[in-house]
Structure formats: C-alpha cells, structure tokens
Amino acid sequence: MTQSVPRLEIRNLTHSYGGQVVVQDVSLSVNPGEVCCLLGPSGCGKSTTLRMIAGVEDPDAGEIRVDGALICGQGRSVPPEARRIGLMFQDFALFPHLTVAENIAFGLTGPKAAQRDRVRELLARVSLLPHIDVYPHRLSGGEQQRVALARALAPRPAIMLLDEPFSGLDNRLRDGIRDETLAILQQEGTAVLLVTHEPEEAMRMADEIALMRAGRIIQQGAPYNIYNAPKDRAAVSFFSDINVIRGRVRGALCDTPFGQFLAPGQPDGALVEIVIRPQHLRIDFDRSGTGPLATPEHGTPARGVVERARFMGNESLVEFRMDHDGSILKATVPNVFLPRPGKPLWLTIRRDRCFVFPAS
C-alpha cells in the first residue's frame, strides 16, 4: 500500500553519546501497512534510532514526521504519548498485578464499555479471548507476546516500533508468532519499523530492509535486491556464509584457478575478492585425476580434497581443502551427501552467482 505522504519519515537523524556518534545521517520512510526492517549487528545504532522515533531519546540533528506532520526537529519535540506510536520490545513488560484485560486497556481512554469492546476485539484476533481475566504469570511466553501486541495495538497507533520482540521465544514458536503478528499489523494498516540482528527474520517479515553498519544505513531496498545485489563483502556475509577467492586484475579480468572473472571498473594490478555463497558451488566427481570440462556458465573446475562433511537437516555441508593453495572452501548441497574425508572432488563456480569487490 502506498500513499503520497509516508506514514513515518525520518530525515538525517544523528545522535551521539559522550561525544561518540552512534547514529549518523539516517533517513528512511514507511507507508501504511508496510514493514521496514532496520537490520544490522549489535551496537550499530538500530535501537537508538527506534528510541529517537519513539521520543525516548532526542536527536542531535534531523527530523521525524508522522503523516507529514513534524513531531521532532527544528526545535520541536512532541512528547512520546502524543506521537501515535506503539512500542514492542523483547521484554514484554506486562504488569504482573493486572489481568490480561487490564494490561491491554492500560493505555486506553474513554468510556469503560468501549475500552472493554476494544480489549475483546484484540484478544479475539490473537486467539486469547478465554484468557481475558487471567494474570500474565499463567501464560506461556508466546501468549504473553500476543498480549503485549494487543496492548500496543489497543490505542490504534499509526506506527508500530518492534525492537527484537521475538528473540525471547523458542525457535519452534517463533515463526508462527511472527507470522500472526505481521498479519494483525497489516490488518490494522499500521506502518511497522522492525529492529533485528537476524537476517532470516528481516527477510521473512520486511517489505524493505535498511542494512545498518556503524551508525549508518549502508544499503536499502527490497529483501530480494539486498540479498542478490549486495553493496560489499560484509553485506554478503551478513546474510550467509561465504567463500572468498582472491586474484589480481589484468584488462578488467581476474585470473583464478577457477578461470577468469569479469572485474569491470577495477584498475590493472588491483587485488580483488570474488565472493560466492556455499550453495552456489557445484561439485563434480574425480575421473582418474580429471574433472568436468570448462563451461562459460561454470568456468574452469578446480580440485579439492574433502576435509569433512556434515548433514544439516535439509542439506549437507562439505568442506574442501583446495589443491592449488590449501585454502578451505565450503559447499552446501541438498539432501544427504556425505563424502569421506580425503576424497578428491572438483568444484566449479556459477559466474552469475558470484560478486567481485575490491580486496578489503
């Protein structure tokens, strides 16, 4: 869903602690019903950005707008309770002395009957209506999370901020709870800004990902584009394991034991890194010391010896020590493929699945 004015817009937000810049020049926008994810490692400035939007922290510079209206910046700062912004954190922070209904109604105003109707509506949505008069300690972690969601949605916020709210749940519950939460937020038409350090969670939930590093957004786009057109080696490795092969450029080409790779824009003599994910290495059998023929798609094969192989559930991970330089490359293959250590095999690299970057 799109509209001419974003539901949430932040422009050039900057914040420092003790003279150290932790958020620098961060800008993004989120439309109604859209999920944007701030993704990055711990300490990169994600949660600080969220706290500035919520009004818990004041930015040193920049603006925050809700439906085009300035709520922070140019000497103005609307108090948190007047920003129409809901919050959900890893710690559900339910009041232990209040029932489920009382927790959800805590931030509501108006007639008691209308409050009760809103509470019942939300509890029905999160499938917890039978627990309306139960105290939080009698609920499971997943049920407490759903109560926290209902409480955050009760005042009908225009924007919902989620700060790693699912990290306290066990893996078997997490996917279902995330999907339920996302469906309810979209039904409400709420603009969602999610903070997480887990790429899988970002890919599963977000319409747009803003990848943060050292206080800055270094790349922003749809999950497909972020994954398949990463800006640099660190962006590739944040989403998956990687293999790295180094080589020098001659005439916009890089020579390697796997054949030549295009290196457009790199000067002659430059050292570059060819980065490829383990699932894009192709394995072929050794035929009395020879491997498959070279092809334009997969290049020249290079031989390696199996170091170890592990079954990972829906795939196998095989590690090779390469003949040409003794380096270790990892390959993943579907299903069960467990060659014995010491077995020689040949590897080729998909040309359309590798990335070439200047050496770091």
C-alpha positions in Angstrom: 0.0 0.0 0.0 1.4 3.4 -0.9 0.3 7.0 -0.3 1.8 10.3 -1.4 2.9 11.2 2.1 4.7 8.4 4.1 3.2 7.4 7.4 6.6 7.6 9.0 9.5 9.7 7.6 12.9 10.3 9.2 15.4 12.6 7.7 19.1 12.8 8.5 18.8 11.6 12.1 22.1 11.9 14.1 22.8 11.1 17.7 25.9 10.9 19.9 26.7 9.5 23.4 29.6 11.1 25.2 30.9 12.7 22.0 30.8 9.4 20.1 28.4 9.4 17.1 26.2 6.2 17.2 23.6 7.2 14.6 24.7 9.3 11.6 22.6 10.9 8.9 19.9 8.1 8.9 16.9 8.6 6.6 14.0 6.3 5.7 10.2 6.2 5.2 7.5 3.7 5.9 4.0 3.7 4.3 0.8 2.4 6.0 0.6 -1.4 6.1 4.3 -1.6 5.2 7.1 -3.3 7.2 10.5 -1.8 7.1 13.4 -3.5 8.9 16.5 -1.9 10.4 18.9 -4.8 10.2 22.5 -4.9 11.5 24.8 -6.2 14.2 24.6 -5.3 17.8 25.8 -1.8 18.5 25.2 -0.4 15.0 22.6 2.2 16.1 19.3 0.3 15.3 17.7 0.6 18.8 18.9 4.2 19.3 17.2 5.1 16.0 14.0 3.5 17.3 14.2 5.3 20.7 14.5 8.7 18.8 11.4 7.9 16.8 9.5 6.9 20.0 10.6 10.1 21.7 12.7 8.4 24.4 15.9 10.0 23.0 16.3 13.4 21.5 18.3 13.5 18.2 21.2 15.9 17.9 20.0 16.7 14.3 17.4 15.6 11.9 13.6 15.4 11.6 10.8 12.9 12.3 7.4 13.2 10.6 4.2 11.3 11.0 1.8 11.6 8.1 3.8 14.7 7.0 3.4 16.4 10.4 6.7 17.4 12.1 6.9 15.7 15.5 10.6 16.2 16.2 13.1 18.6 14.7 13.6 22.4 14.1 13.4 23.0 17.8 10.1 21.0 18.2 9.6 17.7 20.1 6.1 16.2 20.6 6.0 14.1 23.8 6.1 10.3 23.3 2.5 9.8 24.4 1.2 12.2 21.7 3.1 10.7 18.8 0.6 7.9 17.9 3.4 5.4 18.1 3.2 1.9 19.6 6.2 0.0 21.1 7.0 -3.7 21.5 10.3 -4.9 22.9 12.0 -8.2 23.7 10.9 -7.8 27.3 7.1 -7.8 27.1 6.9 -5.7 30.3 3.4 -6.8 31.2 2.1 -5.6 34.6 2.1 -8.8 36.8 -0.6 -7.4 39.1 -3.0 -6.7 36.3 -5.1 -9.2 34.3 -4.8 -9.6 30.6 -7.7 -7.3 30.0 -6.3 -4.7 32.4 -2.9 -4.8 30.7 -4.4 -4.2 27.3 -6.7 -1.5 28.5 -3.9 0.3 30.4 -3.3 3.0 27.8 -6.9 3.4 26.7 -9.2 6.4 27.4 -12.9 6.9 27.0 -16.0 5.0 28.2 -15.3 1.7 30.0 -17.7 -0.2 27.8 -15.8 1.0 24.6 -12.5 0.0 26.2 -13.8 -3.4 27.1 -15.1 -3.9 23.5 -11.6 -3.0 22.1 -9.9 -5.4 24.5 -12.3 -8.2 23.5 -11.8 -7.4 19.8 -8.0 -7.6 20.1 -8.0 -10.7 22.2 -10.2 -12.5 19.7 -7.7 -11.5 17.0 -4.8 -13.0 18.9 -6.9 -16.1 19.9 -6.7 -15.3 23.7 -10.3 -14.3 24.5 -10.7 -17.2 27.0 -7.7 -15.7 29.0 -9.2 -12.3 29.3 -9.2 -12.3 33.2 -6.0 -14.4 33.6 -2.9 -12.9 35.1 0.3 -12.8 33.0 2.3 -15.4 35.0 -0.2 -18.1 34.0 0.5 -17.5 30.3 3.2 -19.1 28.1 5.9 -16.9 26.5 4.1 -16.9 23.2 0.8 -16.0 24.9 2.5 -13.1 26.7 3.9 -11.9 23.4 0.5 -11.8 21.9 -0.9 -9.9 24.9 1.9 -7.4 24.5 1.0 -7.0 20.8 -2.7 -6.4 21.7 -1.7 -3.8 24.3 0.5 -2.0 21.9 -2.3 -2.0 19.2 -5.1 -1.0 21.6 -4.8 2.8 21.2 -4.7 2.3 17.3 -1.2 3.7 16.8 -0.3 4.9 13.3 3.2 3.4 13.6 4.4 0.3 15.5 8.1 0.0 16.5 9.3 -3.5 17.2 12.7 -3.9 18.9 13.6 -7.6 18.6 10.3 -8.7 20.1 10.6 -12.4 19.1 14.1 -13.1 20.3 12.9 -14.4 23.7 10.8 -17.1 22.1 12.0 -20.6 21.3 12.6 -21.5 17.6 9.5 -23.7 17.3 7.2 -20.9 18.4 8.9 -18.0 16.7 7.9 -18.4 13.1 4.2 -18.9 13.9 4.1 -15.9 16.3 6.0 -13.7 13.8 3.5 -14.6 11.0 0.5 -14.0 13.3 1.9 -10.6 14.4 2.6 -9.5 10.9 -0.9 -10.4 9.7 -2.6 -8.5 12.5 -0.4 -5.4 12.0 -1.2 -5.4 8.3 -5.0 -5.8 9.0 -4.7 -2.7 11.2 -2.9 -0.8 8.4 -0.1 0.1 10.7 3.3 1.2 9.5 5.9 -1.1 11.1 9.5 -0.4 11.8 11.2 -3.6 13.0 14.7 -3.8 14.5 16.6 -7.1 14.4 20.1 -8.6 14.0 18.7 -11.7 12.4 18.7 -11.7 8.5 16.2 -14.5 8.4 13.7 -12.6 10.4 14.2 -9.5 8.2 13.8 -11.5 5.0 10.6 -13.2 6.4 8.9 -10.0 7.6 10.1 -7.0 5.8 8.9 -5.3 2.6 12.0 -3.1 2.8 15.3 -3.7 4.6 17.7 -0.9 5.7 21.1 -2.5 6.4 22.9 -0.6 9.1 26.6 -0.6 10.0 28.5 1.7 12.4 25.5 4.1 12.7 24.8 4.5 9.0 22.4 2.9 6.6 24.8 1.4 4.0 22.2 -0.2 1.7 18.4 -0.1 1.5 15.9 -2.0 -0.7 13.6 -5.0 -1.1 14.9 -8.2 0.5 15.5 -9.8 -2.9 17.6 -6.9 -4.0 19.6 -6.6 -0.8 20.4 -10.3 -1.0 21.2 -10.6 -4.7 22.9 -7.2 -5.2 24.9 -6.6 -2.0 27.0 -3.5 -1.8 30.2 -5.1 -0.4 31.6 -8.3 1.0 30.4 -7.5 4.5 26.8 -7.2 3.2 27.1 -10.7 1.6 28.5 -12.3 4.7 25.8 -10.8 7.0 23.2 -12.8 5.2 25.1 -16.1 4.7 28.4 -18.0 4.9 30.7 -17.0 2.1 33.7 -18.3 0.3 36.4 -15.8 -0.8 38.9 -16.2 -3.7 41.5 -13.5 -4.3 43.1 -12.5 -7.6 44.7 -9.6 -9.5 43.1 -7.7 -12.3 44.5 -7.6 -15.8 42.5 -5.8 -18.5 39.2 -5.9 -16.5 39.6 -9.7 -15.9 40.8 -11.5 -12.8 42.7 -14.8 -13.3 42.0 -17.6 -10.7 42.3 -21.4 -10.6 38.6 -21.4 -11.5 39.2 -19.4 -14.7 38.7 -15.7 -15.4 36.1 -13.5 -13.8 35.0 -10.1 -15.0 36.1 -7.2 -12.8 34.7 -4.1 -14.5 35.9 -0.8 -13.2 38.9 -2.2 -11.3 42.3 -0.9 -12.3 45.1 -3.2 -13.6 47.0 -4.8 -10.8 44.3 -4.3 -8.3 43.7 -7.1 -5.8 40.0 -8.2 -5.8 37.9 -10.6 -3.9 35.5 -13.0 -5.6 32.8 -13.8 -3.1 30.4 -16.8 -3.5 27.9 -18.4 -1.2 28.4 -22.2 -0.4 25.1 -23.1 -2.1 26.4 -21.8 -5.4 29.5 -24.0 -5.6 29.0 -27.0 -7.9 30.5 -30.4 -7.0 31.6 -33.0 -9.6 33.4 -36.3 -9.4 37.1 -37.0 -9.9 37.7 -39.1 -13.0 41.2 -40.5 -12.6 42.7 -37.1 -11.9 40.5 -35.1 -14.3 37.3 -33.2 -13.7 34.5 -31.9 -15.9 35.1 -29.7 -18.9 35.1 -25.9 -18.5 31.9 -24.1 -19.5 31.0 -20.4 -19.9 28.5 -20.8 -17.1 30.7 -22.5 -14.5 34.2 -21.7 -15.7 37.2 -23.9 -15.1 37.0 -26.7 -12.5 39.5 -26.8 -9.6 40.2 -29.9 -7.5 39.9 -30.2 -3.7 40.0 -32.9 -1.1 37.2 -33.4 1.4 38.1 -32.2 4.9 34.8 -33.1 6.5 31.1 -33.4 5.6 28.1 -32.8 7.9 24.4 -33.4 7.5 22.5 -30.3 8.4 18.9 -31.4 8.1 17.7 -30.3 4.6 21.2 -30.0 3.2 24.8 -31.2 3.7 27.8 -29.0 4.3 31.1 -30.2 2.7 34.4 -28.6 3.3 37.3 -28.9 0.8 41.0 -28.2 1.1 41.9 -26.9 -2.4 44.9 -28.4 -4.2 46.1 -25.1 -5.7 46.7 -23.2 -2.4 45.5 -25.2 0.5 42.6 -22.9 1.2 39.3 -24.1 2.6 36.1 -23.7 0.6 32.6 -24.7 1.8 29.8 -26.1 -0.4 26.2 -26.9 0.6 24.2 -29.4 -1.4 20.5 -30.5 -1.0 19.7 -33.8 0.9 22.3 -36.2 2.2 25.7 -36.1 0.5 28.5 -37.2 2.9 31.7 -38.0 1.0 34.5 -39.4 3.2 37.4 -37.2 4.3 40.3 -37.5 1.8 38.1 -38.0 -1.2 39.1 -35.8 -4.2 36.3 -33.9 -5.9 36.1 -31.0 -8.4 34.4 -27.6 -7.8 33.1 -25.0 -10.2 31.7 -21.6 -9.6 28.5 -20.2 -11.0 29.5 -17.0 -12.8 26.1 -15.4 -12.3 26.1 -16.0 -8.6 29.4 -14.5 -7.6 30.3 -11.0 -6.5 33.6 -9.2 -7.2 34.7 -6.5 -4.8 38.0 -4.6 -4.2 40.0 -6.5 -1.6 39.3 -5.4 2.0 
